[in-house]
Every structure is written in C-alpha cells, then in structure tokens.
Amino acid sequence: QATFCALSAAQSCSARRWVAMWRLFGTAKEPGKPKAAAPSLQEASAKIDLQVQSLEAKINKADGEIKALVAQGTSNPSAKQRAMQAMKRKKMYEQQRDQLLQTQFNVENLAFQQEQAEITVTAVEAMKAGTDALKKQHQTVNMESVDQLADDMAEISDEMQAINEALAQSSGITPGLDQSELDAEYAKMEEEMAAMKLAGIAAPTAETAETALPAASQALAGVAAPAAAEAMPSAPA
C-alpha cells in the first residue's frame, strides 16, 4: 500500500509538471498556410465597380417595381405596402452604391498617389545616375587644360589674322610704274571717248573693246585729217 501511494504521488507530480509546461510553452504549432497575396488597388477598384453595377441593376429593378405597384392604385390593397417596401429597398441599394462609390474614389486616389510616388522614385534615380555620370565626366576635364586650349585657340586666331593682313597688302610685283603715267593714259582715253561721242561713234563695251577701239581710232583719224586741211591757210598764188 505504501508503494501504491508513492507511485500515485509520483504520477500526480508528473501530471502537474506536464500541465505547468503546457501552460508555459503550449503545444507545437502547426505549419501555417501561406497567406494569399493581397489584391492590388486596381483589382480592388474593378471589384468595387462590378458591385456598383450590380446595385445599379437592383435599383433600376426596384424602381420599375415601384412604378408598377403605384400604377395598380386601389385595385390591389397590398400594392401600397409592397411599393413602400420596394422604395425602402431602393433607398438601401442607393446608400450602398454611394458608399461603394466613395470607397472606389478613395482606392483610385490611393492608386494615383502610388503611381506618382513610383514616378518620383524613378525620376530621383535617373537624376542621381545623371549626376554621377556628370561628376565622372567633369573629373576627366582639367581646368588648366581648358585654359591652355583657350590660349592656343586665341594664338591661332591671331596668327591667321596676321596672315590675312599680309596677303591683303600690296605685293609690289610691278615696280617702276609711275602714277603720273597712269593718270596721263587715263586722261588720253577720256579724250578719245569724248571725240568718239562728238563723231557719233558708239562707245565700246567690255566685250567689243578689243576690236572697236582700233576702228574708232582710225575713224577719228579720217575725220580729223580733212578738218586739219581746212583749217590750214592756203598758200599765195
């Protein structure tokens, strides 16, 4: 009997210990099922739109039912009561529709803000990449080399200007020409042109100057010879 009491006490102690451990640690958790992916904002908006369309159909149906019951008038005693119930149902559908429309607006507004945030992130990343590329390009350019390049370009420009000025100066390949001789020749040609005009001979053009000037000189000589003979005094007999 003492052995049985000791065994019972040991089992009772073991049971109390197991209960305490169960309360402390609990049972082994079953592996949880993977959660379904949350619907996107576009999917939520589309689902709300379908529900709104369904409510619109119910509202139209209730409205037609109300009109039919009202048309029955006093011929149907329960028509008024049924019409009132249809009106209540229609109001309930309209309230649900308005709530869904407001919810849909909030969902679409959140989707728009999400798109704007994505665009902003894309723009920031692009600007960061552009800034990094600009820094790398700037590192390849030395300010001293830019100054040296500007100086070289200015020097080349000065040299080209000096060359052009030298080419524009008189070459002096016809030495010994006297300006007075040129002036005298020009005056002689003016006299010939004036004489041709008085003799009625057309002035030569640039195309006919090579052949017209000798012929004009001969004509002027023929006109001048008789005139000179007439001008000379006759010898006494």
C-alpha positions as a Python dict, from the first residue, in 0.01 Angstrom:
ca = {
    (1, 'Q'): (0, 0, 0),
    (2, 'A'): (288, 234, 73),
    (3, 'T'): (434, 155, -268),
    (4, 'F'): (100, 230, -434),
    (5, 'C'): (77, 563, -253),
    (6, 'A'): (429, 655, -360),
    (7, 'L'): (353, 565, -720),
    (8, 'S'): (33, 766, -716),
    (9, 'A'): (216, 1066, -573),
    (10, 'A'): (486, 1041, -841),
    (11, 'Q'): (225, 1025, -1119),
    (12, 'S'): (37, 1320, -972),
    (13, 'C'): (359, 1522, -954),
    (14, 'S'): (445, 1431, -1312),
    (15, 'A'): (97, 1531, -1427),
    (16, 'R'): (121, 1868, -1253),
    (17, 'R'): (463, 1925, -1408),
    (18, 'W'): (329, 1843, -1756),
    (19, 'V'): (36, 2084, -1712),
    (20, 'A'): (272, 2359, -1600),
    (21, 'M'): (496, 2306, -1902),
    (22, 'W'): (192, 2304, -2135),
    (23, 'R'): (73, 2632, -1991),
    (24, 'L'): (420, 2780, -2029),
    (25, 'F'): (517, 2660, -2374),
    (26, 'G'): (189, 2543, -2524),
    (27, 'T'): (155, 2276, -2788),
    (28, 'A'): (358, 2252, -3104),
    (29, 'K'): (224, 2493, -3364),
    (30, 'E'): (104, 2351, -3690),
    (31, 'P'): (279, 2488, -4001),
    (32, 'G'): (77, 2787, -4113),
    (33, 'K'): (-72, 2807, -4459),
    (34, 'P'): (86, 3063, -4690),
    (35, 'K'): (-112, 3383, -4698),
    (36, 'A'): (-273, 3478, -5023),
    (37, 'A'): (-129, 3779, -5196),
    (38, 'A'): (-312, 4099, -5119),
    (39, 'P'): (-516, 4232, -5411),
    (40, 'S'): (-381, 4533, -5592),
    (41, 'L'): (-554, 4869, -5586),
    (42, 'Q'): (-658, 4824, -5949),
    (43, 'E'): (-816, 4486, -5869),
    (44, 'A'): (-1000, 4634, -5572),
    (45, 'S'): (-1132, 4919, -5785),
    (46, 'A'): (-1251, 4677, -6055),
    (47, 'K'): (-1427, 4460, -5797),
    (48, 'I'): (-1599, 4762, -5647),
    (49, 'D'): (-1706, 4871, -5993),
    (50, 'L'): (-1873, 4534, -6053),
    (51, 'Q'): (-2057, 4564, -5723),
    (52, 'V'): (-2172, 4916, -5813),
    (53, 'Q'): (-2306, 4790, -6145),
    (54, 'S'): (-2495, 4513, -5963),
    (55, 'L'): (-2650, 4766, -5727),
    (56, 'E'): (-2744, 4989, -6018),
    (57, 'A'): (-2931, 4698, -6175),
    (58, 'K'): (-3112, 4629, -5846),
    (59, 'I'): (-3204, 4998, -5812),
    (60, 'N'): (-3349, 5004, -6165),
    (61, 'K'): (-3542, 4686, -6096),
    (62, 'A'): (-3681, 4824, -5770),
    (63, 'D'): (-3776, 5149, -5943),
    (64, 'G'): (-3968, 4959, -6211),
    (65, 'E'): (-4142, 4754, -5944),
    (66, 'I'): (-4243, 5068, -5754),
    (67, 'K'): (-4390, 5229, -6065),
    (68, 'A'): (-4587, 4912, -6146),
    (69, 'L'): (-4728, 4891, -5793),
    (70, 'V'): (-4821, 5257, -5783),
    (71, 'A'): (-4997, 5217, -6119),
    (72, 'Q'): (-5220, 4948, -5970),
    (73, 'G'): (-5361, 5208, -5734),
    (74, 'T'): (-5666, 5096, -5535),
    (75, 'S'): (-5724, 4784, -5740),
    (76, 'N'): (-5470, 4597, -5527),
    (77, 'P'): (-5495, 4656, -5149),
    (78, 'S'): (-5140, 4535, -5084),
    (79, 'A'): (-4990, 4739, -5368),
    (80, 'K'): (-4914, 5040, -5149),
    (81, 'Q'): (-4743, 4831, -4880),
    (82, 'R'): (-4539, 4643, -5136),
    (83, 'A'): (-4449, 4972, -5307),
    (84, 'M'): (-4330, 5114, -4976),
    (85, 'Q'): (-4113, 4808, -4916),
    (86, 'A'): (-3968, 4840, -5267),
    (87, 'M'): (-3893, 5208, -5201),
    (88, 'K'): (-3710, 5116, -4878),
    (89, 'R'): (-3514, 4851, -5065),
    (90, 'K'): (-3428, 5103, -5337),
    (91, 'K'): (-3304, 5354, -5078),
    (92, 'M'): (-3089, 5084, -4918),
    (93, 'Y'): (-2937, 4997, -5256),
    (94, 'E'): (-2870, 5364, -5327),
    (95, 'Q'): (-2694, 5410, -4991),
    (96, 'Q'): (-2479, 5104, -5054),
    (97, 'R'): (-2398, 5232, -5403),
    (98, 'D'): (-2299, 5576, -5274),
    (99, 'Q'): (-2075, 5421, -5008),
    (100, 'L'): (-1907, 5197, -5264),
    (101, 'L'): (-1855, 5492, -5499),
    (102, 'Q'): (-1684, 5686, -5221),
    (103, 'T'): (-1471, 5382, -5136),
    (104, 'Q'): (-1382, 5340, -5502),
    (105, 'F'): (-1280, 5705, -5518),
    (106, 'N'): (-1050, 5660, -5217),
    (107, 'V'): (-896, 5347, -5371),
    (108, 'E'): (-836, 5519, -5707),
    (109, 'N'): (-691, 5823, -5530),
    (110, 'L'): (-451, 5598, -5341),
    (111, 'A'): (-356, 5423, -5666),
    (112, 'F'): (-287, 5760, -5825),
    (113, 'Q'): (-66, 5862, -5534),
    (114, 'Q'): (117, 5530, -5559),
    (115, 'E'): (183, 5588, -5929),
    (116, 'Q'): (307, 5939, -5854),
    (117, 'A'): (538, 5800, -5587),
    (118, 'E'): (678, 5545, -5834),
    (119, 'I'): (733, 5819, -6092),
    (120, 'T'): (906, 6032, -5829),
    (121, 'V'): (1134, 5744, -5730),
    (122, 'T'): (1218, 5679, -6097),
    (123, 'A'): (1294, 6047, -6155),
    (124, 'V'): (1514, 6064, -5845),
    (125, 'E'): (1708, 5754, -5951),
    (126, 'A'): (1752, 5892, -6302),
    (127, 'M'): (1872, 6227, -6168),
    (128, 'K'): (2113, 6053, -5932),
    (129, 'A'): (2255, 5844, -6217),
    (130, 'G'): (2285, 6156, -6434),
    (131, 'T'): (2461, 6344, -6156),
    (132, 'D'): (2709, 6060, -6106),
    (133, 'A'): (2780, 6046, -6480),
    (134, 'L'): (2828, 6423, -6488),
    (135, 'K'): (3075, 6403, -6199),
    (136, 'K'): (3275, 6135, -6381),
    (137, 'Q'): (3285, 6343, -6697),
    (138, 'H'): (3385, 6651, -6502),
    (139, 'Q'): (3674, 6462, -6347),
    (140, 'T'): (3815, 6392, -6694),
    (141, 'V'): (3829, 6765, -6773),
    (142, 'N'): (4108, 6969, -6617),
    (143, 'M'): (4057, 7344, -6580),
    (144, 'E'): (4419, 7409, -6665),
    (145, 'S'): (4384, 7217, -6991),
    (146, 'V'): (4073, 7420, -7076),
    (147, 'D'): (4263, 7745, -7015),
    (148, 'Q'): (4554, 7618, -7225),
    (149, 'L'): (4312, 7524, -7503),
    (150, 'A'): (4159, 7872, -7495),
    (151, 'D'): (4505, 8031, -7513),
    (152, 'D'): (4604, 7809, -7807),
    (153, 'M'): (4285, 7899, -7994),
    (154, 'A'): (4345, 8271, -7935),
    (155, 'E'): (4705, 8238, -8057),
    (156, 'I'): (4597, 8054, -8371),
    (157, 'S'): (4332, 8320, -8436),
    (158, 'D'): (4593, 8598, -8407),
    (159, 'E'): (4827, 8417, -8644),
    (160, 'M'): (4553, 8368, -8903),
    (161, 'Q'): (4460, 8735, -8880),
    (162, 'A'): (4823, 8835, -8935),
    (163, 'I'): (4847, 8604, -9237),
    (164, 'N'): (4530, 8751, -9389),
    (165, 'E'): (4658, 9105, -9337),
    (166, 'A'): (4989, 9014, -9501),
    (167, 'L'): (4812, 8863, -9800),
    (168, 'A'): (4593, 9172, -9836),
    (169, 'Q'): (4893, 9406, -9862),
    (170, 'S'): (5035, 9522, -10197),
    (171, 'S'): (5260, 9256, -10342),
    (172, 'G'): (5480, 9506, -10537),
    (173, 'I'): (5527, 9274, -10835),
    (174, 'T'): (5506, 9571, -11085),
    (175, 'P'): (5787, 9800, -10973),
    (176, 'G'): (5872, 10113, -11172),
    (177, 'L'): (5514, 10211, -11255),
    (178, 'D'): (5460, 10582, -11214),
    (179, 'Q'): (5119, 10702, -11104),
    (180, 'S'): (5154, 11009, -11327),
    (181, 'E'): (5194, 10788, -11634),
    (182, 'L'): (4876, 10603, -11543),
    (183, 'D'): (4692, 10933, -11493),
    (184, 'A'): (4815, 11063, -11833),
    (185, 'E'): (4700, 10744, -12008),
    (186, 'Y'): (4364, 10764, -11841),
    (187, 'A'): (4322, 11131, -11950),
    (188, 'K'): (4412, 11035, -12307),
    (189, 'M'): (4146, 10765, -12307),
    (190, 'E'): (3893, 11014, -12177),
    (191, 'E'): (3973, 11247, -12470),
    (192, 'E'): (3927, 10960, -12717),
    (193, 'M'): (3590, 10871, -12564),
    (194, 'A'): (3478, 11235, -12587),
    (195, 'A'): (3587, 11257, -12951),
    (196, 'M'): (3400, 10937, -13034),
    (197, 'K'): (3092, 11081, -12879),
    (198, 'L'): (3119, 11401, -13087),
    (199, 'A'): (3177, 11195, -13404),
    (200, 'G'): (2865, 10989, -13334),
    (201, 'I'): (3054, 10668, -13275),
    (202, 'A'): (2905, 10441, -13013),
    (203, 'A'): (3120, 10383, -12709),
    (204, 'P'): (3264, 10029, -12700),
    (205, 'T'): (3158, 9780, -12440),
    (206, 'A'): (3379, 9543, -12246),
    (207, 'E'): (3304, 9265, -12498),
    (208, 'T'): (3380, 9478, -12811),
    (209, 'A'): (3661, 9692, -12674),
    (210, 'E'): (3936, 9483, -12838),
    (211, 'T'): (3811, 9545, -13196),
    (212, 'A'): (3611, 9863, -13153),
    (213, 'L'): (3887, 10086, -13016),
    (214, 'P'): (4129, 10047, -13317),
    (215, 'A'): (3844, 10102, -13564),
    (216, 'A'): (3728, 10406, -13374),
    (217, 'S'): (4082, 10546, -13374),
    (218, 'Q'): (4103, 10506, -13750),
    (219, 'A'): (3766, 10674, -13799),
    (220, 'L'): (3867, 10962, -13578),
    (221, 'A'): (4191, 10998, -13779),
    (222, 'G'): (3991, 11012, -14104),
    (223, 'V'): (3764, 11279, -13964),
    (224, 'A'): (4049, 11480, -13819),
    (225, 'A'): (4259, 11493, -14143),
    (226, 'P'): (4010, 11693, -14359),
    (227, 'A'): (3935, 11917, -14069),
    (228, 'A'): (4302, 11992, -14029),
    (229, 'A'): (4339, 12059, -14403),
    (230, 'E'): (4054, 12306, -14397),
    (231, 'A'): (4199, 12477, -14100),
    (232, 'M'): (4539, 12533, -14269),
    (233, 'P'): (4572, 12870, -14461),
    (234, 'S'): (4605, 12850, -14841),
    (235, 'A'): (4939, 12948, -14999),
    (236, 'P'): (4951, 13274, -15202),
    (237, 'A'): (4950, 13231, -15581),
}
